[in-house]
Amino acid sequence: MTPPDTPSDKGWTMLPLPTLRDPGDAPPIPVSILVVDDDPRNLLAMQQVLADLDAEVVLARSGAEALRRVLDQDFAAILLDVHMPEMDGYETAELIRRRERSRHVPIIFLTAINKDEMHIFRGYEAGAVDYMFKPVEPTILRSKVSVFIDLQRKTLEVKRQAEQKQRLLAENLRVHTEKLQAEQALRRSEERQGLIVRSLPIVLYTAAADGVSFRYLSANAATVLGFPAERFLNDPGFWESRLHPDDRERVLAQRASGADGDAAMIEYRWQGADGGWRVLLDHAVLLRDARGMASERSGTILDVTETRELQTQLAHAQRMETVGQLTGGIAHDFNNMLMVVIGSLERLSGMVPDDEKAQRRLDMALQASLRCSDLTRRLLSFARRQQLHPEPVDLNALVRGMGEFMGRTLGSGVELVIEPADGAWPAIVDRSQAESALLNLVINARDAMEGGGRLTLRIANVPAGTSGLPELSGDSVMLCVSDTGCGMPAEVLERAFEPFFTTKDVGKGTGLGLSMIHGFIKQSGGAIRVESTVGEGTSFHLYLPRADALAANGSTAAAEGLPRGGGEVVLVVDDEEDVRGVAAFTLQELGYTVVEVSSPRQALDILDEGKAVDLLFTDIVMPGGVNGFELARAGLERRPALKVLYTTGFAHGIDGDGAAGSAILRKPYRRHELAEAVRRTLAPAAAG
């Protein structure tokens, strides 16, 4: 890629049934990436960066060449330079999006010049999934591109397997058609045919030419459809009566319009004997008599309910995984930027103590930055990528703070009532996970009150031994979410926390929300209780451990004074110059001697030179192939008494075992959080 100082943004004989091949036996599906840049140096650099990925890298030097490539080939992703002569990246992206075959291909814009918000917004309006600035960090780029490579490969693999299954069904249909045309061959192989048909999860049938009145169904109709074949043959309207109301008109219209066609394939929902809806795939072919007139239809009915459910779950899992990976990378960069903003604002606040107006503006900017940090944490929590970080939390304040957001979520038909507790104890809990659990329960309550109702959020102190729950041994704080909705019958209430169990329609719920809340509460050392009455509503009681006085007081230590250093030497290692500078300035103001370096190699050189270092304060994720954990291990080999404090802007993907018991300070951190973390890490040495 271009260096930063030179920017460039450029009958019936039964044939053997084919066997579906195990995907593990198939060769890897070829996948291609398109890189578009008018600068050949950039193309060469990008080709080298992406060389390690299991994908073909196709190069194009202009927008016109890129469009020709897209016409000839499918791509997992397109890396598109913004600033190019004749046709820039935005125009190229719009033309790619107009073509049906390529409109869903992910586009990542790359630029070294167009970095302002107007160009970024224009990039996303043009259909980009990401907008990156040159020079691009190779590891981040490879990580993002690999997500799209894996996604396309998995999609193509599912398509390949579906085509294999389709060929199997077509072959069975052909064999069945030959059986109807050759009665003599049918009689000789009747016994063998019966055994094979009964072993397949497919119902064979013949029907009138209009496809409605059945004349024959194979003996396994009861196994697949839940009713014996005689029920369909004796009652011509039985099949139609159990079609889903939303599908009936479409299915009957397709059968009627297909009466003159040679083949038809219809998928629809049909109510089985247990009352549940099954998804059936119906293949039929029209048979003609000697005069060429339509005589009857012959076909197969296959129950594909489980297949469709698995496809939906797979697509959802892939989307969540993609969102999680992209969110983690974005959060790292965003948290680093917030680190610089928050640190700088706190330093400026100390420089103008007598200017009330300036102090007020600085405080407004600082609070806005902290809300951005909180928003990042919430997004990561919703993407299920946040690790648990318990802290003392005021549930009264947490519920009030989310009140406006929940009000917009509930809509005008639901009355939201908040009942805080006087003198509520702080709870020890992961704040973002608590917010996510509360929001999940609120959305469930809204869905249970289709015609509107009242949602009550109540907080109460629960002294030890008064909850009636044996798993709670000490004081706890209760958060109760009550609705006036439809309630849950006993059989549903019994399975409420079971993973993948849901009473919502297909596509409206995964059945994981309550199970995740249950796991989060248990992991936090609390308990959960549910009360529900059909027609009256449901109440979820969440019990969270009370934070001890020491932990609660520690959370306000910043307001009472910061712990300071006594000249100890802190080696600060961070590849981001601005972030490193903020940390260094803050530590110097707190009374520490600071040595700054930008890479693990430089840090090890200082340790090898024998210079005095009391604390290694290092970022975890850094370029160059050596992360913070590896640096710490190498440093401890050289100096066993060395103290280590880690920091990171990533919210997930951190190997906790690598910390070796050391603390991890999450970016963006406040001035008092840094002061307390450094003091706690150095405390044993200071006490000695």
VEXGUFI-712189 format. One record per residue (C-alpha): residue in one letter; chain; x, y, z. Coordinates in steps of 0.25 Angstrom, whole numbers, always signed. Layout:
<nodes>
NODE tiba koldren     x     y     z
NODE    A       A     X     Y     Z
...
</nodes>
This chain:
<nodes>
NODE tiba koldren     x     y     z
NODE    M       A    +0    +0    +0
NODE    T       A    +4   +15    -2
NODE    P       A   +12   +21    +9
NODE    P       A    +5   +32   +16
NODE    D       A   +14   +43   +11
NODE    T       A   +10   +40    -3
NODE    P       A    -5   +38    -3
NODE    S       A   -11   +31   -15
NODE    D       A   -26   +28   -15
NODE    K       A   -27   +22   -28
NODE    G       A  -163  -189   -64
NODE    W       A  -160  -194   -53
NODE    T       A  -147  -201   -52
NODE    M       A  -141  -195   -39
NODE    L       A  -128  -189   -42
NODE    P       A  -117  -188   -31
NODE    L       A  -120  -175   -23
NODE    P       A  -108  -165   -24
NODE    T       A  -101  -162   -11
NODE    L       A   -99  -148    -5
NODE    R       A   -84  -146    -4
NODE    D       A   -79  -142    +9
NODE    P       A   -75  -127    +9
NODE    G       A   -62  -131   +15
NODE    D       A   -58  -139    +3
NODE    A       A   -61  -128    -7
NODE    P       A   -49  -119   -11
NODE    P       A   -49  -105    -6
NODE    I       A   -59   -96   -14
NODE    P       A   -51   -85   -21
NODE    V       A   -54   -71   -17
NODE    S       A   -49   -58   -23
NODE    I       A   -46   -44   -17
NODE    L       A   -46   -32   -27
NODE    V       A   -36   -21   -24
NODE    V       A   -38    -8   -32
NODE    D       A   -28    +3   -32
NODE    D       A   -22   +12   -43
NODE    D       A    -8   +12   -36
NODE    P       A    +0    -1   -39
NODE    R       A    +8    +0   -27
NODE    N       A    -5    -1   -18
NODE    L       A   -10   -13   -26
NODE    L       A    +4   -20   -24
NODE    A       A    +3   -16    -9
NODE    M       A   -11   -21    -7
NODE    Q       A    -8   -34   -15
NODE    Q       A    +3   -37    -5
NODE    V       A    -5   -33    +7
NODE    L       A   -16   -43    +2
NODE    A       A    -7   -54    -3
NODE    D       A    -8   -62   +10
NODE    L       A   -24   -63    +9
NODE    D       A   -29   -75    +2
NODE    A       A   -35   -67   -10
NODE    E       A   -31   -63   -24
NODE    V       A   -28   -48   -24
NODE    V       A   -32   -41   -37
NODE    L       A   -27   -27   -40
NODE    A       A   -33   -16   -48
NODE    R       A   -27    -2   -51
NODE    S       A   -40    +5   -54
NODE    G       A   -54    +6   -51
NODE    A       A   -57    +1   -65
NODE    E       A   -48   -11   -64
NODE    A       A   -55   -14   -51
NODE    L       A   -68   -14   -57
NODE    R       A   -63   -24   -68
NODE    R       A   -58   -33   -57
NODE    V       A   -71   -33   -50
NODE    L       A   -78   -37   -63
NODE    D       A   -69   -49   -64
NODE    Q       A   -67   -54   -50
NODE    D       A   -74   -54   -36
NODE    F       A   -66   -49   -24
NODE    A       A   -67   -50    -9
NODE    A       A   -63   -36    -7
NODE    I       A   -58   -23   -15
NODE    L       A   -47   -14   -10
NODE    L       A   -50    -1   -17
NODE    D       A   -41   +11   -18
NODE    V       A   -49   +24   -17
NODE    H       A   -41   +34   -24
NODE    M       A   -39   +29   -39
NODE    P       A   -38   +37   -52
NODE    E       A   -50   +36   -62
NODE    M       A   -59   +28   -53
NODE    D       A   -57   +29   -38
NODE    G       A   -60   +18   -27
NODE    Y       A   -74   +24   -24
NODE    E       A   -79   +23   -39
NODE    T       A   -73    +9   -40
NODE    A       A   -80    +4   -28
NODE    E       A   -93   +10   -32
NODE    L       A   -92    +2   -46
NODE    I       A   -88   -10   -39
NODE    R       A  -101    -9   -30
NODE    R       A  -110    -7   -42
NODE    R       A  -106   -21   -47
NODE    E       A  -115   -32   -40
NODE    R       A  -104   -42   -40
NODE    S       A   -94   -33   -33
NODE    R       A  -103   -24   -25
NODE    H       A  -100   -32   -12
NODE    V       A   -85   -33   -13
NODE    P       A   -79   -26    -1
NODE    I       A   -71   -13    -5
NODE    I       A   -60    -8    +4
NODE    F       A   -55    +6    +0
NODE    L       A   -41   +10    +2
NODE    T       A   -36   +24    +2
NODE    A       A   -24   +33    +6
NODE    I       A   -30   +46    +2
NODE    N       A   -45   +46    +4
NODE    K       A   -46   +45   +19
NODE    D       A   -56   +55   +23
NODE    E       A   -70   +51   +28
NODE    M       A   -77   +55   +14
NODE    H       A   -69   +45    +6
NODE    I       A   -71   +34   +17
NODE    F       A   -86   +36   +17
NODE    R       A   -85   +36    +2
NODE    G       A   -78   +23    +2
NODE    Y       A   -88   +17   +11
NODE    E       A   -99   +22    +3
NODE    A       A   -93   +16   -10
NODE    G       A   -94    +2    -3
NODE    A       A   -81    +0    +4
NODE    V       A   -80    -9   +16
NODE    D       A   -67    -2   +21
NODE    Y       A   -59   +11   +18
NODE    M       A   -44   +10   +21
NODE    F       A   -33   +20   +21
NODE    K       A   -19   +17   +15
NODE    P       A   -10   +12   +19
NODE    V       A   -18    +1   +23
NODE    E       A   -14    -8   +34
NODE    P       A   -11   -22   +27
NODE    T       A   -16   -30   +39
NODE    I       A   -29   -23   +40
NODE    L       A   -31   -23   +25
NODE    R       A   -28   -38   +24
NODE    S       A   -38   -41   +36
NODE    K       A   -49   -33   +30
NODE    V       A   -47   -39   +16
NODE    S       A   -46   -53   +22
NODE    V       A   -60   -52   +27
NODE    F       A   -66   -49   +14
NODE    I       A   -58   -61    +8
NODE    D       A   -63   -70   +18
NODE    L       A   -77   -65   +16
NODE    Q       A   -77   -67    +1
NODE    R       A   -71   -81    +3
NODE    K       A   -81   -85   +13
NODE    T       A   -92   -80    +4
NODE    L       A   -87   -87    -8
NODE    E       A   -85  -100    +0
NODE    V       A  -100   -99    +4
NODE    K       A  -104   -97   -10
NODE    R       A   -96  -109   -15
NODE    Q       A  -102  -118    -5
NODE    A       A  -116  -113    -9
NODE    E       A  -113  -116   -23
NODE    Q       A  -109  -130   -20
NODE    K       A  -122  -132   -12
NODE    Q       A  -130  -127   -24
NODE    R       A  -123  -136   -33
NODE    L       A  -127  -148   -24
NODE    L       A  -141  -143   -24
NODE    A       A  -141  -142   -39
NODE    E       A  -136  -156   -41
NODE    N       A  -146  -161   -32
NODE    L       A  -157  -154   -39
NODE    R       A  -152  -159   -53
NODE    V       A  -151  -174   -47
NODE    H       A  -166  -172   -42
NODE    T       A  -170  -167   -56
NODE    E       A  -164  -179   -63
NODE    K       A  -171  -188   -53
NODE    L       A  -185  -182   -57
NODE    Q       A  -181  -184   -72
NODE    A       A  -177  -199   -71
NODE    E       A  -187  -207   -63
NODE    Q       A  -180  -220   -67
NODE    A       A  -167  -216   -61
NODE    L       A  -175  -210   -49
NODE    R       A  -180  -224   -46
NODE    R       A  -167  -231   -46
NODE    S       A  -160  -221   -37
NODE    E       A  -172  -217   -28
NODE    E       A  -167  -224   -15
NODE    R       A  -153  -217   -17
NODE    Q       A  -160  -204   -20
NODE    G       A  -169  -204    -8
NODE    L       A  -157  -206    +2
NODE    I       A  -149  -195    -4
NODE    V       A  -161  -185    -4
NODE    R       A  -164  -188   +10
NODE    S       A  -150  -185   +14
NODE    L       A  -150  -171    +8
NODE    P       A  -156  -159   +15
NODE    I       A  -164  -156    +3
NODE    V       A  -178  -159    -1
NODE    L       A  -181  -163   -15
NODE    Y       A  -195  -160   -21
NODE    T       A  -203  -159   -33
NODE    A       A  -215  -149   -34
NODE    A       A  -225  -143   -44
NODE    A       A  -219  -134   -55
NODE    D       A  -223  -122   -47
NODE    G       A  -214  -127   -36
NODE    V       A  -225  -126   -25
NODE    S       A  -232  -140   -24
NODE    F       A  -222  -151   -20
NODE    R       A  -223  -165   -26
NODE    Y       A  -211  -172   -20
NODE    L       A  -202  -169    -8
NODE    S       A  -190  -178    -4
NODE    A       A  -192  -186    +9
NODE    N       A  -182  -177   +17
NODE    A       A  -192  -165   +16
NODE    A       A  -195  -167   +31
NODE    T       A  -181  -166   +35
NODE    V       A  -178  -153   +27
NODE    L       A  -191  -146   +28
NODE    G       A  -197  -152   +40
NODE    F       A  -210  -157   +34
NODE    P       A  -212  -171   +26
NODE    A       A  -213  -170   +11
NODE    E       A  -228  -175   +12
NODE    R       A  -231  -161   +19
NODE    F       A  -227  -154    +6
NODE    L       A  -233  -163    -4
NODE    N       A  -247  -164    +4
NODE    D       A  -248  -149    +6
NODE    P       A  -244  -141    -6
NODE    G       A  -245  -128    +1
NODE    F       A  -236  -133   +13
NODE    W       A  -223  -128    +8
NODE    E       A  -228  -114    +4
NODE    S       A  -234  -112   +17
NODE    R       A  -221  -113   +25
NODE    L       A  -213  -103   +16
NODE    H       A  -208   -91   +24
NODE    P       A  -218   -80   +22
NODE    D       A  -207   -71   +17
NODE    D       A  -203   -81    +6
NODE    R       A  -216   -87    +2
NODE    E       A  -219   -77    -9
NODE    R       A  -205   -77   -15
NODE    V       A  -204   -92   -15
NODE    L       A  -218   -95   -21
NODE    A       A  -215   -84   -32
NODE    Q       A  -201   -90   -35
NODE    R       A  -208  -104   -37
NODE    A       A  -219   -99   -45
NODE    S       A  -209   -90   -54
NODE    G       A  -200  -102   -55
NODE    A       A  -210  -112   -60
NODE    D       A  -205  -110   -74
NODE    G       A  -191  -110   -71
NODE    D       A  -182  -122   -71
NODE    A       A  -175  -120   -57
NODE    A       A  -178  -112   -44
NODE    M       A  -171  -110   -31
NODE    I       A  -178  -103   -19
NODE    E       A  -174  -101    -5
NODE    Y       A  -185   -99    +5
NODE    R       A  -189  -100   +20
NODE    W       A  -198  -112   +24
NODE    Q       A  -204  -115   +37
NODE    G       A  -200  -129   +42
NODE    A       A  -208  -138   +52
NODE    D       A  -201  -132   +64
NODE    G       A  -206  -118   +60
NODE    G       A  -193  -113   +57
NODE    W       A  -189  -107   +43
NODE    R       A  -180  -115   +34
NODE    V       A  -173  -109   +22
NODE    L       A  -175  -118   +10
NODE    L       A  -168  -118    -4
NODE    D       A  -177  -123   -14
NODE    H       A  -171  -128   -28
NODE    A       A  -181  -132   -39
NODE    V       A  -180  -136   -53
NODE    L       A  -192  -136   -63
NODE    L       A  -195  -149   -70
NODE    R       A  -202  -150   -84
NODE    D       A  -209  -161   -91
NODE    A       A  -207  -166  -105
NODE    R       A  -215  -154  -111
NODE    G       A  -206  -144  -103
NODE    M       A  -217  -140   -94
NODE    A       A  -214  -138   -79
NODE    S       A  -218  -150   -71
NODE    E       A  -212  -149   -57
NODE    R       A  -201  -144   -49
NODE    S       A  -190  -152   -42
NODE    G       A  -181  -146   -31
NODE    T       A  -174  -146   -18
NODE    I       A  -177  -139    -5
NODE    L       A  -164  -137    +4
NODE    D       A  -165  -131   +18
NODE    V       A  -154  -120   +18
NODE    T       A  -158  -114   +32
NODE    E       A  -145  -117   +39
NODE    T       A  -137  -113   +27
NODE    R       A  -143   -99   +26
NODE    E       A  -141   -97   +41
NODE    L       A  -127  -101   +40
NODE    Q       A  -124   -92   +28
NODE    T       A  -131   -80   +36
NODE    Q       A  -122   -83   +48
NODE    L       A  -110   -84   +40
NODE    A       A  -112   -71   +33
NODE    H       A  -115   -64   +46
NODE    A       A  -102   -70   +52
NODE    Q       A   -94   -66   +40
NODE    R       A  -100   -52   +41
NODE    M       A   -97   -51   +56
NODE    E       A   -83   -56   +54
NODE    T       A   -80   -46   +43
NODE    V       A   -86   -35   +52
NODE    G       A   -78   -39   +64
NODE    Q       A   -65   -39   +56
NODE    L       A   -67   -26   +49
NODE    T       A   -72   -19   +62
NODE    G       A   -60   -24   +70
NODE    G       A   -50   -18   +60
NODE    I       A   -58    -5   +59
NODE    A       A   -59    -4   +74
NODE    H       A   -43    -5   +75
NODE    D       A   -41    +7   +67
NODE    F       A   -53   +15   +73
NODE    N       A   -48   +12   +87
NODE    N       A   -34   +17   +83
NODE    M       A   -40   +30   +78
NODE    L       A   -49   +32   +90
NODE    M       A   -37   +29   +99
NODE    V       A   -30   +41   +93
NODE    V       A   -42   +50   +94
NODE    I       A   -46   +46  +108
NODE    G       A   -31   +48  +113
NODE    S       A   -29   +61  +106
NODE    L       A   -42   +67  +112
NODE    E       A   -38   +62  +126
NODE    R       A   -25   +69  +125
NODE    L       A   -31   +82  +119
NODE    S       A   -41   +82  +131
NODE    G       A   -29   +84  +140
NODE    M       A   -23   +95  +132
NODE    V       A   -35  +105  +134
NODE    P       A   -40  +103  +148
NODE    D       A   -45  +117  +149
NODE    D       A   -52  +118  +136
NODE    E       A   -67  +113  +139
NODE    K       A   -71  +114  +125
NODE    A       A   -60  +106  +119
NODE    Q       A   -61   +96  +130
NODE    R       A   -76   +94  +127
NODE    R       A   -73   +92  +112
NODE    L       A   -62   +83  +115
NODE    D       A   -71   +75  +124
NODE    M       A   -82   +74  +113
NODE    A       A   -71   +69  +103
NODE    L       A   -66   +59  +114
NODE    Q       A   -80   +54  +117
NODE    A       A   -83   +52  +102
NODE    S       A   -70   +44  +100
NODE    L       A   -74   +35  +112
NODE    R       A   -87   +33  +105
NODE    C       A   -80   +29   +93
NODE    S       A   -72   +19  +101
NODE    D       A   -85   +13  +107
NODE    L       A   -91   +12   +93
NODE    T       A   -80    +4   +88
NODE    R       A   -81    -5  +100
NODE    R       A   -96    -7   +98
NODE    L       A   -94   -10   +83
NODE    L       A   -84   -21   +87
NODE    S       A   -93   -26   +97
NODE    F       A  -104   -28   +87
NODE    A       A   -95   -35   +78
NODE    R       A   -91   -44   +89
NODE    R       A   -77   -41   +89
NODE    Q       A   -75   -34  +102
NODE    Q       A   -68   -42  +114
NODE    L       A   -73   -40  +128
NODE    H       A   -67   -29  +136
NODE    P       A   -75   -28  +149
NODE    E       A   -75   -14  +156
NODE    P       A   -84    -7  +166
NODE    V       A   -96    -2  +159
NODE    D       A  -108    +6  +164
NODE    L       A  -120    -1  +158
NODE    N       A  -129   +11  +160
NODE    A       A  -120   +20  +152
NODE    L       A  -118    +9  +141
NODE    V       A  -133    +7  +139
NODE    R       A  -135   +22  +139
NODE    G       A  -124   +24  +129
NODE    M       A  -130   +14  +120
NODE    G       A  -145   +20  +122
NODE    E       A  -145   +29  +109
NODE    F       A  -139   +18  +100
NODE    M       A  -149    +7  +105
NODE    G       A  -160   +17  +104
NODE    R       A  -157   +18   +89
NODE    T       A  -156    +3   +88
NODE    L       A  -169    +1   +94
NODE    G       A  -177   +10   +86
NODE    S       A  -189   +18   +90
NODE    G       A  -198    +7   +93
NODE    V       A  -190    +2  +106
NODE    E       A  -190   +10  +119
NODE    L       A  -176   +10  +125
NODE    V       A  -176   +11  +140
NODE    I       A  -163   +11  +148
NODE    E       A  -163    +9  +163
NODE    P       A  -149   +11  +169
NODE    A       A  -145    +7  +183
NODE    D       A  -142   +17  +194
NODE    G       A  -128   +15  +198
NODE    A       A  -125    +4  +188
NODE    W       A  -112    -4  +190
NODE    P       A  -102    -5  +179
NODE    A       A  -102   -18  +171
NODE    I       A   -89   -25  +167
NODE    V       A   -92   -28  +152
NODE    D       A   -87   -25  +138
NODE    R       A   -94   -12  +134
NODE    S       A   -95   -15  +119
NODE    Q       A  -100   -29  +121
NODE    A       A  -110   -24  +131
NODE    E       A  -115   -14  +121
NODE    S       A  -116   -24  +110
NODE    A       A  -124   -34  +119
NODE    L       A  -133   -22  +123
NODE    L       A  -136   -18  +109
NODE    N       A  -138   -33  +105
NODE    L       A  -149   -34  +116
NODE    V       A  -155   -21  +112
NODE    I       A  -156   -25   +97
NODE    N       A  -162   -39  +101
NODE    A       A  -172   -32  +110
NODE    R       A  -176   -22   +98
NODE    D       A  -178   -34   +89
NODE    A       A  -187   -41  +100
NODE    M       A  -196   -28  +100
NODE    E       A  -201   -27   +86
NODE    G       A  -212   -18   +89
NODE    G       A  -204   -10   +99
NODE    G       A  -203   -10  +114
NODE    R       A  -195    -6  +126
NODE    L       A  -180   -10  +128
NODE    T       A  -175    -8  +142
NODE    L       A  -160    -8  +146
NODE    R       A  -158    -9  +161
NODE    I       A  -145    -9  +169
NODE    A       A  -145   -14  +183
NODE    N       A  -134   -18  +194
NODE    V       A  -135   -33  +198
NODE    P       A  -128   -36  +211
NODE    A       A  -122   -49  +213
NODE    G       A  -131   -61  +216
NODE    T       A  -144   -53  +211
NODE    S       A  -144   -57  +196
NODE    G       A  -149   -71  +198
NODE    L       A  -138   -76  +188
NODE    P       A  -128   -85  +194
NODE    E       A  -117   -81  +184
NODE    L       A  -117   -67  +190
NODE    S       A  -108   -67  +203
NODE    G       A  -106   -52  +205
NODE    D       A  -112   -39  +202
NODE    S       A  -117   -36  +188
NODE    V       A  -124   -25  +180
NODE    M       A  -136   -29  +172
NODE    L       A  -140   -24  +158
NODE    C       A  -155   -28  +155
NODE    V       A  -160   -27  +140
NODE    S       A  -176   -28  +140
NODE    D       A  -185   -28  +129
NODE    T       A  -200   -29  +127
NODE    G       A  -199   -37  +115
NODE    C       A  -204   -51  +111
NODE    G       A  -196   -59  +121
NODE    M       A  -190   -73  +119
NODE    P       A  -197   -86  +121
NODE    A       A  -190   -96  +131
NODE    E       A  -184  -104  +119
NODE    V       A  -178   -92  +113
NODE    L       A  -173   -86  +127
NODE    E       A  -166  -100  +130
NODE    R       A  -158   -98  +117
NODE    A       A  -156   -83  +117
NODE    F       A  -141   -83  +119
NODE    E       A  -138   -95  +110
NODE    P       A  -129   -91   +99
NODE    F       A  -135   -90   +85
NODE    F       A  -149   -92   +91
NODE    T       A  -159   -80   +86
NODE    T       A  -173   -78   +84
NODE    K       A  -171   -67   +74
NODE    D       A  -174   -69   +59
NODE    V       A  -162   -74   +50
NODE    G       A  -152   -62   +48
NODE    K       A  -157   -54   +60
NODE    G       A  -149   -61   +70
NODE    T       A  -137   -70   +72
NODE    G       A  -141   -76   +86
NODE    L       A  -128   -71   +92
NODE    G       A  -131   -58   +99
NODE    L       A  -137   -64  +112
NODE    S       A  -126   -75  +113
NODE    M       A  -115   -65  +111
NODE    I       A  -121   -56  +122
NODE    H       A  -122   -68  +131
NODE    G       A  -108   -72  +129
NODE    F       A  -103   -57  +131
NODE    I       A  -111   -56  +145
NODE    K       A  -105   -70  +149
NODE    Q       A   -91   -66  +145
NODE    S       A   -93   -53  +153
NODE    G       A   -96   -61  +166
NODE    G       A  -111   -57  +166
NODE    A       A  -124   -64  +163
NODE    I       A  -136   -62  +154
NODE    R       A  -151   -65  +157
NODE    V       A  -163   -65  +148
NODE    E       A  -178   -63  +151
NODE    S       A  -188   -64  +140
NODE    T       A  -203   -65  +139
NODE    V       A  -210   -67  +126
NODE    G       A  -218   -55  +122
NODE    E       A  -212   -46  +133
NODE    G       A  -197   -45  +131
NODE    T       A  -183   -49  +134
NODE    S       A  -173   -44  +144
NODE    F       A  -158   -47  +144
NODE    H       A  -151   -45  +157
NODE    L       A  -136   -43  +155
NODE    Y       A  -127   -44  +168
NODE    L       A  -113   -39  +167
NODE    P       A  -103   -39  +178
NODE    R       A  -101   -27  +187
NODE    A       A   -88   -20  +185
NODE    D       A   -80   -19  +198
NODE    A       A   -77    -6  +204
NODE    L       A   -62    -6  +200
NODE    A       A   -65    -8  +185
NODE    A       A   -76    +2  +185
NODE    N       A   -68   +13  +192
NODE    G       A   -56    +9  +182
NODE    S       A   -65   +14  +171
NODE    T       A   -65   +28  +176
NODE    A       A   -51   +29  +180
NODE    A       A   -48   +38  +168
NODE    A       A   -56   +49  +174
NODE    E       A   -49   +48  +187
NODE    G       A   -35   +49  +181
NODE    L       A   -26   +41  +172
NODE    P       A   -15   +31  +177
NODE    R       A    -1   +37  +173
NODE    G       A   +12   +31  +170
NODE    G       A   +25   +33  +176
NODE    G       A   +35   +34  +164
NODE    E       A   +33   +19  +160
NODE    V       A   +37   +17  +146
NODE    V       A   +26   +12  +136
NODE    L       A   +29    +7  +122
NODE    V       A   +17   +11  +113
NODE    V       A   +16    +2  +101
NODE    D       A    +5    +6   +90
NODE    D       A    +6    +7   +75
NODE    E       A    -4   +18   +75
NODE    E       A    +4   +31   +77
NODE    D       A    -7   +39   +82
NODE    V       A   -13   +29   +92
NODE    R       A    +2   +26   +97
NODE    G       A    +3   +41   +99
NODE    V       A    -9   +43  +107
NODE    A       A    -5   +31  +116
NODE    A       A    +9   +37  +118
NODE    F       A    +4   +51  +121
NODE    T       A    -6   +46  +131
NODE    L       A    +4   +37  +138
NODE    Q       A   +14   +48  +139
NODE    E       A    +4   +57  +145
NODE    L       A    +1   +46  +155
NODE    G       A   +16   +46  +160
NODE    Y       A   +22   +35  +152
NODE    T       A   +34   +34  +143
NODE    V       A   +30   +30  +129
NODE    V       A   +37   +24  +117
NODE    E       A   +30   +23  +104
NODE    V       A   +32   +13   +93
NODE    S       A   +23    +9   +81
NODE    S       A   +26    -6   +79
NODE    P       A   +29   -18   +87
NODE    R       A   +43   -19   +81
NODE    Q       A   +47    -5   +86
NODE    A       A   +42    -9  +100
NODE    L       A   +50   -21  +101
NODE    D       A   +62   -13   +96
NODE    I       A   +60    -4  +108
NODE    L       A   +59   -16  +118
NODE    D       A   +72   -22  +112
NODE    E       A   +79    -9  +114
NODE    G       A   +77   -10  +129
NODE    K       A   +69    +2  +131
NODE    A       A   +61    +3  +143
NODE    V       A   +46    -1  +140
NODE    D       A   +36    -3  +151
NODE    L       A   +23    -5  +143
NODE    L       A   +21   -10  +129
NODE    F       A    +8    -3  +124
NODE    T       A    +5    -9  +110
NODE    D       A    -6   -10   +99
NODE    I       A   -10   -24   +96
NODE    V       A   -12   -24   +81
NODE    M       A    -1   -17   +73
NODE    P       A    +5   -19   +59
NODE    G       A   +18   -27   +57
NODE    G       A   +14   -41   +61
NODE    V       A   +17   -39   +76
NODE    N       A    +5   -35   +85
NODE    G       A    +5   -30   +99
NODE    F       A    +4   -44  +106
NODE    E       A   +16   -49   +98
NODE    L       A   +24   -36  +102
NODE    A       A   +20   -38  +116
NODE    R       A   +25   -52  +117
NODE    A       A   +38   -48  +110
NODE    G       A   +39   -37  +120
NODE    L       A   +37   -46  +132
NODE    E       A   +47   -55  +127
NODE    R       A   +57   -44  +127
NODE    R       A   +52   -38  +140
NODE    P       A   +44   -47  +149
NODE    A       A   +40   -36  +159
NODE    L       A   +34   -27  +147
NODE    K       A   +20   -23  +150
NODE    V       A   +10   -23  +137
NODE    L       A    -3   -16  +134
NODE    Y       A   -10   -18  +121
NODE    T       A   -19    -9  +113
NODE    T       A   -28   -12  +101
NODE    G       A   -38    -5   +92
NODE    F       A   -44   -19   +88
NODE    A       A   -56   -24   +95
NODE    H       A   -54   -39   +92
NODE    G       A   -44   -48   +86
NODE    I       A   -35   -46   +97
NODE    D       A   -27   -59  +102
NODE    G       A   -30   -57  +117
NODE    D       A   -19   -68  +120
NODE    G       A    -9   -59  +114
NODE    A       A   -11   -49  +125
NODE    A       A    -4   -58  +136
NODE    G       A   -13   -52  +147
NODE    S       A   -10   -37  +143
NODE    A       A   -21   -27  +142
NODE    I       A   -26   -22  +128
NODE    L       A   -30    -8  +127
NODE    R       A   -41    -6  +116
NODE    K       A   -40    +6  +107
NODE    P       A   -45   +17  +108
NODE    Y       A   -42   +18  +122
NODE    R       A   -43   +30  +131
NODE    R       A   -32   +37  +138
NODE    H       A   -36   +32  +152
NODE    E       A   -37   +18  +146
NODE    L       A   -23   +18  +141
NODE    A       A   -18   +24  +154
NODE    E       A   -25   +13  +163
NODE    A       A   -20    +2  +153
NODE    V       A    -6    +6  +153
NODE    R       A    -6    +8  +168
NODE    R       A   -12    -6  +171
NODE    T       A    -2   -13  +161
NODE    L       A   +10    -6  +169
NODE    A       A    +3    -7  +182
NODE    P       A   +11   -20  +187
NODE    A       A   +24   -14  +183
NODE    A       A   +21    -1  +190
NODE    A       A   +16    -8  +202
NODE    G       A   +29   -15  +203
</nodes>
